[in-house]
């Protein structure tokens, strides 16, 4: 079992969701987040005062999957999120020690579905 965490541009969320559905990945958690990376932010001015915005809006996807879906899931996220510009995002793949479905008490692969 793996946990995939992806940070993507907010405006690419619908495209990523569509790509995941095509790859038969239907379960995910989505959270709004702030972060910075290579983009380094940008400078704005408000009432004549300049300030640096270095925490940019991102969307965090969390997807728990079985081993057989790892490559399909990663490929779908890349397909939906890639624009070729700095700031497209990152994907992290972590080992998932355990998963428990609360409703049934199922554990492991069966709990992920």
Order of alpha helices (4+ residues) and beta strands (2+ residues): beta-alpha-beta-beta-beta-beta-alpha-beta-alpha
